């Protein structure tokens, strides 16, 4: 359910930070946080600050995306 590049990046993270759960999930956490920031930036460029904050809030608390990035839900 994950493309090979994601698995390779997880392996590199574990190589750098040690073999543990936090090291494995760190990359997903950073990328999902970056996606929330990107949602905000897109909202500001296309609309305004209010719409950007609203979209960012919806993105940040979306249950499926939180479960996906934490590894509790698969993408298949």
N, C-alpha and C positions, 0 to 999 in steps of 0.2 A: 504494500500500500504506500510505500515511499519510493520516490525515484532514487537511483544509485547515488547521485551527488549528495543528497541529504544524508545518506548513510555514511558516505565518505567523510563529510564534514563532522558528523557525530563521532566517528572514529578518531578524527584529528583532535577534536575537543577532548576526548577521553585520553588521548596520548599526551596532551599538554597538561590537563588538570587531574589526571588519574582516573582509574576505572571506578566510577560511582554514578549514582543516579543523577546527581546535580550536574555533573560534567556532561552527561548524555543529553539532558534536557535544556542545558544552557543555550545552545544554538537556537532551538525552537523558541525559547523565551525572547531572545534578542531579536530574532526575525519577526516574531509576531508583534513585539513592541515597535519595531521599525515600520511595520505595516500600518499600525495605528497612527504613527506620526505621518506617514505618507498619505493616509486618508485625510488627516487634518490639512496638509499642504494642498492636496487636490481640491478640497472644499474651499479653501481660501482663494485659490486661483480661479476656480470656476464660479464661485458664488460670493460668500462673504464670511466674516468671522463667526456669526451666529450659526449659519448652516454647517460650517466646518466643525464647530464644537459639538453640534447635535450629531452629525455623522460620526465623529470620533467617539462620542459616548456610546452610540449604538454599536460601533465596531468593537469597542473595548469590552462591553458586557454581553456580547453575543455568545450564548451558551455553547453553540456548536463550535465556534472558533476557539473558545477557551479550552474545550475538551479536546479538540484536535491538536492544538499546540502543546497541551500537557501530556499527550499520548494516551488519553483515556478513550479516544474515539479514532477509528481508522477511516481512511478516506475512500475505501473501496465501495 
